[in-house]
Amino acid sequence: MKRRLAQALSKVHARIHAYEERERAPQLGALGQGSVVANPNFFLHPERLFVGAKTYVHPYCRLECITENPHLEGPPLEGNARIEIGDRVVINSFTHIGAMRRIVLGNDVGIASGVCIEDHHYIYEDATDERPLKKQGFRVADVIIEDGCMIGEHAVILPGVTIGRNSWVGANAVVTQDVPPYSIAAGIPAKVIRRMDPATGEWRRAQA
Ligand SMILES: CC(C)(COP(=O)(O)OP(=O)(O)OC[C@H]1O[C@@H](n2cnc3c(N)ncnc32)[C@H](O)[C@@H]1OP(=O)(O)O)[C@@H](O)C(=O)NCCC(=O)NCCS
């Protein structure tokens, strides 16, 4: 009896907490049923952040849709940045997602703590260009993390990368290239260390 009461109270408490967090969340582009974007978080253009249902964003994340940046004094930006987060996604604290064009997290994606996902980086191609990097402009390319992926602690996902369905990125990896579906990628730069054979469900070590 006592246990049931405790369970019921705990459910009520969780609902009140979720309600309070929703009330305190900034005006997002979308916030699906049952989702919580906890406080405090740092947002740039929260109206460009679209969150599905039953998703939980832990506190102390930095979620930026960068449409203009007067501090950089560089060339004008595209101005259409957006972040799309699917259903049942969990994003742990100290994660930084920075979009200048489009970053997509599919459904059921797990993001561990301190992960960095960016769809842009400074162009740094001409060594004779003496301007500071921040004035040389950006290379921008969508980042897509497909359904069911797990991104390990402190991993970094770079512009243009697609991480295929149900793949796992190891802790501290720096992902510079696409990761195929049903794979485990680790290291700097990240390399596929195992792939699952979808026909048999068996993991196979990637060839060196
Ligand atoms: C990537 C990971 C999933 C691999 O797990 P695994 O399949 O059990 O891999 P193994 O331990 O068998 O290691 C396989 C090889 O990859 C290497 N490796 C494993 N994890 C690595 C990592 N994070 N970075 C670099 N290399 C890694 C191992 O050293 C080993 O190398 P070897 O074949 O030369 O000996 C796991 O190590 C990892 O990083 N998990 C993330 C944990 C995390 O962040 N959890 C938070 C969740 S909220």
The ligand as an SDF file (V2000), in Angstrom:
LIG
                    3D

 48 50  0  0  0  0  0  0  0  0999 V2000
   32.5100    3.1120  -28.6600 C   0  0  0  0  0  0  0  0  0  0  0  0
   31.9890    2.0920  -27.6500 C   0  0  0  0  0  0  0  0  0  0  0  0
   30.4630    2.0010  -27.7740 C   0  0  0  0  0  0  0  0  0  0  0  0
   32.6360    0.7690  -28.0860 C   0  0  0  0  0  0  0  0  0  0  0  0
   32.2620   -0.2370  -27.2340 O   0  0  0  0  0  0  0  0  0  0  0  0
   32.6770   -1.7680  -27.5990 P   0  0  0  0  0  0  0  0  0  0  0  0
   32.0070   -2.1890  -28.8530 O   0  0  0  0  0  0  0  0  0  0  0  0
   32.4230   -2.5590  -26.3760 O   0  0  0  0  0  0  0  0  0  0  0  0
   34.1940   -1.6310  -27.9590 O   0  0  0  0  0  0  0  0  0  0  0  0
   35.4690   -2.3680  -27.3440 P   0  0  0  0  0  0  0  0  0  0  0  0
   35.6470   -1.9930  -25.9160 O   0  0  0  0  0  0  0  0  0  0  0  0
   35.3840   -3.8260  -27.6930 O   0  0  0  0  0  0  0  0  0  0  0  0
   36.6350   -1.6910  -28.1750 O   0  0  0  0  0  0  0  0  0  0  0  0
   36.8430   -1.9560  -29.5650 C   0  0  0  0  0  0  0  0  0  0  0  0
   38.0190   -1.1070  -30.0100 C   0  0  0  0  0  0  0  0  0  0  0  0
   37.6560    0.2670  -30.0530 O   0  0  0  0  0  0  0  0  0  0  0  0
   38.4390    1.0670  -29.1630 C   0  0  0  0  0  0  0  0  0  0  0  0
   37.5620    2.0140  -28.5100 N   0  0  0  0  0  0  0  0  0  0  0  0
   36.4650    1.7440  -27.7770 C   0  0  0  0  0  0  0  0  0  0  0  0
   35.8780    2.8690  -27.3670 N   0  0  0  0  0  0  0  0  0  0  0  0
   36.6370    3.8840  -27.8340 C   0  0  0  0  0  0  0  0  0  0  0  0
   36.5470    5.2870  -27.7240 C   0  0  0  0  0  0  0  0  0  0  0  0
   35.5460    5.8840  -27.0770 N   0  0  0  0  0  0  0  0  0  0  0  0
   37.4930    6.0190  -28.3290 N   0  0  0  0  0  0  0  0  0  0  0  0
   38.5030    5.4330  -29.0150 C   0  0  0  0  0  0  0  0  0  0  0  0
   38.6330    4.1090  -29.1450 N   0  0  0  0  0  0  0  0  0  0  0  0
   37.7090    3.3330  -28.5660 C   0  0  0  0  0  0  0  0  0  0  0  0
   39.0380    0.0370  -28.1870 C   0  0  0  0  0  0  0  0  0  0  0  0
   40.2460    0.4920  -27.6570 O   0  0  0  0  0  0  0  0  0  0  0  0
   39.2000   -1.1690  -29.0670 C   0  0  0  0  0  0  0  0  0  0  0  0
   40.3610   -1.0050  -29.8550 O   0  0  0  0  0  0  0  0  0  0  0  0
   41.2420   -2.2700  -30.3440 P   0  0  0  0  0  0  0  0  0  0  0  0
   40.3430   -3.1020  -31.2430 O   0  0  0  0  0  0  0  0  0  0  0  0
   42.4020   -1.6500  -31.0700 O   0  0  0  0  0  0  0  0  0  0  0  0
   41.6170   -3.0120  -29.1000 O   0  0  0  0  0  0  0  0  0  0  0  0
   32.3390    2.4620  -26.1940 C   0  0  0  0  0  0  0  0  0  0  0  0
   33.7040    2.2460  -25.9300 O   0  0  0  0  0  0  0  0  0  0  0  0
   32.0200    3.9290  -25.8530 C   0  0  0  0  0  0  0  0  0  0  0  0
   32.8030    4.8490  -26.0560 O   0  0  0  0  0  0  0  0  0  0  0  0
   30.8010    4.1170  -25.3560 N   0  0  0  0  0  0  0  0  0  0  0  0
   30.2550    5.4420  -25.0140 C   0  0  0  0  0  0  0  0  0  0  0  0
   30.0180    5.5400  -23.5130 C   0  0  0  0  0  0  0  0  0  0  0  0
   29.2610    6.7850  -23.1870 C   0  0  0  0  0  0  0  0  0  0  0  0
   29.6240    7.8840  -23.5640 O   0  0  0  0  0  0  0  0  0  0  0  0
   28.1740    6.6110  -22.4760 N   0  0  0  0  0  0  0  0  0  0  0  0
   27.2960    7.7150  -22.1090 C   0  0  0  0  0  0  0  0  0  0  0  0
   25.8880    7.3370  -22.4560 C   0  0  0  0  0  0  0  0  0  0  0  0
   24.7500    8.5280  -21.8330 S   0  0  0  0  0  0  0  0  0  0  0  0
  1  2  1  0
  2  3  1  0
  2  4  1  0
  2 36  1  0
  4  5  1  0
  5  6  1  0
  6  7  2  0
  6  8  1  0
  6  9  1  0
  9 10  1  0
 10 11  2  0
 10 12  1  0
 10 13  1  0
 13 14  1  0
 14 15  1  0
 15 16  1  0
 15 30  1  0
 16 17  1  0
 17 18  1  0
 17 28  1  0
 18 19  1  0
 18 27  1  0
 19 20  2  0
 20 21  1  0
 21 22  1  0
 21 27  2  0
 22 23  1  0
 22 24  2  0
 24 25  1  0
 25 26  2  0
 26 27  1  0
 28 29  1  0
 28 30  1  0
 30 31  1  0
 31 32  1  0
 32 33  2  0
 32 34  1  0
 32 35  1  0
 36 37  1  0
 36 38  1  0
 38 39  2  0
 38 40  1  0
 40 41  1  0
 41 42  1  0
 42 43  1  0
 43 44  2  0
 43 45  1  0
 45 46  1  0
 46 47  1  0
 47 48  1  0
M  END
$$$$
